[in-house]
Amino acid sequence: MNLNFNNIDGIIVKSIAGFCYVEAGDKIYECKPRGAFRKEGLIPSAGDKVSISLNGNKGTVEEVFDRKNYLVRPPLANLDKLFIVSSCTIPSVNPLLIDRMTAICEHIGIEPIIVFNKADMGDFEDLPEIYSQAGYKTFVVSAMTGSGIDAIKHELNGCVSAFCGNSGVGKSSILNHILDGITLSTGEVSEKLGRGKHTTRAVELYKVSDGYVADTPGFSTLELTDFMLNDKDELKFCFPEFKDHFGQCKFNSCTHVSEPGCSVIAAVKDGIIAKSRHTSYISMFDDLKKIKSWEIGKK
């Protein structure tokens, strides 16, 4: 720990090309991280709370304070909320991708919020109800018309938040309605591939509603193990709608996949738990089952 009392504390609002841009007070300083961070395997990232020493208008990141959570891809620290954005069509909704992301959020202590964009292009059938039923705040919006955007802006108040989702779902378009005086680049969706072009190149935090919000590069795949969710027995705790059924199964060792007398499976049959959510759970469980016990905790 650096004990230089001339240091000042701030938050990294952008990290790119080896430089960190730290907001401290009402200024933003360009800083270089200490070389020791690299030896420690620590990469200062947007959202990190840090202590910096100054030399004129530039500085050095001397200390990175303990993180409450960390998103690996994209690199982002200390999130309160993650807005998981999907679109009605082109690219179409991928429930498994949403469910992988909500599971990761549950595992590392971030509140997931589900956003269905491009409502002007069609409806989402029963998907909003599925996620509301699972206990998540869920919004149906249109970045084209601005419908529903004010409700999202209210959720940003006083938080460090980020928007994520496949390229082309309209994350930057939504944020363009929210951010005053800032226009983020947006991209068209490739008709051939059915997915968008990457328009966001780096993670950057923007001031909004007494908090910060990040636009993030689009992604199409996520690995649960990147977030230390690598034990299949922990996965059930990442589906909040399962919790009321724990301890009610016929077998104490029930995995909630296919066992007879499983309370979770009974709830799926009764419509209490959405079938798509349980299908995603089985898919993730099967992926984690392939991990050997000696590999757990290595990442």
NORKA-V625034 format. One record per pair of residues at least 12 apart in sequence whose ideal C-beta (glycine too) atoms are under 8 Angstrom apart, sorted by the first residue. I is the first residue (numbers start at 1). J is the second residue. If there is no record, write none. Layout:
I:J + I:J
This chain:
1:63 + 2:51 + 2:53 + 2:62 + 2:63 + 4:53 + 4:62 + 6:53 + 6:54 + 7:51 + 7:52 + 7:53 + 7:62 + 7:63 + 8:24 + 8:25 + 8:51 + 8:52 + 8:54 + 9:24 + 9:49 + 9:50 + 9:51 + 9:52 + 10:22 + 10:23 + 10:24 + 10:25 + 10:29 + 10:49 + 10:50 + 10:52 + 11:23 + 11:24 + 11:47 + 11:48 + 11:49 + 11:50 + 11:205 + 11:212 + 12:44 + 12:45 + 12:46 + 12:47 + 12:48 + 12:50 + 12:61 + 12:77 + 12:205 + 13:28 + 13:46 + 13:204 + 13:205 + 13:206 + 13:212 + 14:46 + 14:202 + 14:203 + 14:204 + 14:205 + 15:43 + 15:44 + 15:45 + 15:46 + 15:75 + 15:202 + 15:203 + 16:202 + 18:32 + 18:33 + 19:31 + 19:32 + 20:32 + 20:33 + 20:44 + 20:50 + 20:61 + 22:50 + 22:52 + 22:59 + 22:61 + 24:52 + 29:52 + 29:54 + 29:57 + 29:58 + 29:59 + 30:57 + 30:58 + 30:59 + 31:52 + 31:58 + 31:59 + 31:60 + 31:61 + 32:58 + 32:59 + 32:60 + 32:61 + 33:60 + 33:61 + 34:60 + 34:61 + 34:62 + 37:61 + 37:64 + 42:64 + 43:75 + 44:61 + 44:64 + 45:70 + 45:75 + 45:76 + 45:77 + 45:203 + 46:75 + 46:76 + 46:77 + 46:203 + 46:204 + 46:205 + 46:214 + 47:76 + 47:77 + 47:78 + 47:79 + 47:160 + 47:205 + 47:212 + 47:214 + 48:64 + 48:65 + 48:67 + 48:77 + 48:78 + 49:64 + 49:65 + 49:78 + 50:62 + 50:63 + 50:64 + 50:65 + 51:63 + 51:65 + 68:109 + 69:108 + 69:109 + 69:110 + 70:108 + 71:108 + 71:110 + 71:162 + 71:227 + 72:226 + 72:227 + 73:219 + 73:222 + 73:226 + 74:162 + 74:164 + 74:203 + 74:214 + 74:216 + 74:217 + 74:219 + 75:203 + 76:162 + 76:203 + 76:214 + 76:216 + 78:160 + 79:110 + 79:160 + 79:161 + 79:162 + 80:110 + 80:111 + 80:159 + 80:160 + 80:161 + 80:211 + 81:110 + 81:111 + 81:112 + 81:113 + 81:155 + 81:156 + 81:159 + 81:160 + 81:161 + 81:162 + 82:101 + 82:105 + 82:110 + 82:111 + 82:112 + 82:113 + 82:161 + 82:162 + 82:163 + 82:164 + 83:113 + 83:115 + 83:152 + 83:155 + 83:161 + 83:162 + 83:163 + 83:164 + 84:98 + 84:101 + 84:102 + 84:112 + 84:113 + 84:114 + 84:115 + 84:164 + 84:165 + 85:115 + 85:116 + 85:117 + 85:163 + 85:164 + 85:165 + 85:169 + 85:170 + 85:171 + 85:174 + 86:98 + 86:114 + 86:115 + 86:116 + 86:117 + 86:127 + 86:165 + 86:166 + 86:169 + 87:116 + 87:117 + 87:118 + 87:121 + 87:166 + 87:168 + 87:169 + 87:170 + 88:116 + 88:117 + 88:118 + 88:119 + 88:121 + 88:122 + 88:123 + 88:124 + 89:118 + 89:121 + 89:122 + 90:121 + 90:168 + 90:189 + 90:191 + 90:194 + 91:166 + 91:167 + 91:168 + 91:169 + 91:189 + 91:194 + 91:195 + 91:196 + 92:194 + 93:116 + 93:124 + 93:127 + 94:166 + 95:127 + 95:130 + 95:276 + 95:277 + 95:280 + 96:279 + 96:280 + 96:283 + 97:166 + 97:220 + 97:222 + 98:114 + 98:131 + 99:276 + 99:277 + 99:280 + 99:281 + 99:284 + 100:222 + 100:224 + 100:280 + 100:284 + 101:164 + 101:222 + 102:114 + 102:134 + 102:136 + 102:238 + 103:224 + 103:229 + 103:235 + 103:238 + 103:239 + 103:284 + 104:222 + 104:224 + 104:227 + 104:229 + 104:238 + 106:237 + 106:238 + 106:239 + 106:240 + 107:227 + 107:228 + 107:229 + 107:234 + 107:237 + 107:238 + 108:227 + 108:228 + 111:137 + 112:136 + 113:136 + 113:137 + 113:138 + 113:139 + 113:155 + 114:128 + 114:131 + 114:136 + 114:137 + 114:138 + 114:139 + 115:138 + 115:139 + 115:141 + 115:152 + 115:163 + 115:165 + 115:174 + 116:128 + 116:138 + 116:139 + 116:140 + 116:141 + 117:141 + 117:142 + 117:143 + 117:169 + 117:170 + 117:173 + 117:174 + 118:142 + 118:143 + 118:144 + 118:169 + 118:170 + 119:140 + 119:141 + 119:142 + 119:147 + 119:148 + 120:142 + 120:144 + 120:145 + 120:147 + 124:140 + 128:140 + 130:274 + 130:276 + 130:277 + 133:241 + 133:274 + 134:239 + 134:240 + 134:241 + 134:273 + 134:274 + 134:277 + 135:240 + 135:241 + 137:155 + 139:151 + 139:152 + 141:174 + 143:170 + 143:173 + 143:174 + 143:176 + 143:177 + 144:173 + 146:177 + 149:174 + 149:177 + 149:178 + 152:174 + 152:178 + 153:177 + 153:178 + 153:208 + 153:209 + 154:209 + 156:178 + 156:208 + 156:209 + 156:211 + 156:213 + 157:209 + 157:210 + 157:211 + 158:209 + 158:210 + 158:211 + 159:211 + 159:212 + 160:205 + 160:211 + 160:212 + 160:213 + 160:214 + 161:211 + 161:212 + 161:213 + 161:214 + 162:203 + 162:213 + 162:214 + 162:215 + 162:216 + 163:175 + 163:213 + 163:214 + 163:215 + 163:216 + 164:216 + 164:219 + 165:218 + 165:219 + 166:195 + 166:196 + 166:218 + 166:219 + 166:220 + 167:187 + 167:195 + 167:196 + 167:197 + 167:198 + 167:199 + 167:217 + 167:218 + 167:219 + 167:220 + 168:187 + 168:188 + 168:189 + 168:190 + 168:195 + 168:196 + 168:197 + 168:218 + 169:196 + 169:218 + 170:186 + 171:200 + 171:215 + 171:216 + 171:218 + 172:184 + 172:185 + 172:186 + 172:199 + 172:200 + 172:215 + 173:186 + 175:206 + 175:213 + 175:215 + 178:208 + 178:213 + 179:206 + 179:208 + 179:213 + 180:208 + 182:206 + 184:199 + 184:200 + 184:215 + 185:199 + 185:200 + 186:199 + 187:199 + 195:220 + 196:218 + 198:217 + 198:218 + 199:218 + 200:215 + 200:216 + 200:217 + 200:218 + 201:217 + 202:217 + 203:215 + 203:216 + 203:217 + 224:284 + 224:287 + 224:288 + 225:291 + 225:299 + 226:299 + 228:297 + 228:299 + 229:288 + 230:288 + 230:291 + 230:295 + 230:296 + 230:297 + 230:299 + 231:288 + 231:291 + 231:296 + 232:255 + 232:285 + 232:288 + 232:289 + 232:291 + 233:255 + 235:281 + 235:284 + 235:285 + 235:288 + 236:255 + 236:256 + 236:264 + 236:281 + 239:277 + 239:281 + 241:267 + 241:272 + 241:273 + 241:274 + 241:277 + 242:256 + 242:264 + 242:273 + 242:281 + 245:263 + 245:264 + 245:266 + 245:267 + 246:263 + 248:263 + 249:261 + 249:262 + 249:263 + 249:264 + 250:262 + 255:285 + 256:278 + 256:281 + 257:281 + 257:282 + 257:285 + 264:278 + 265:278
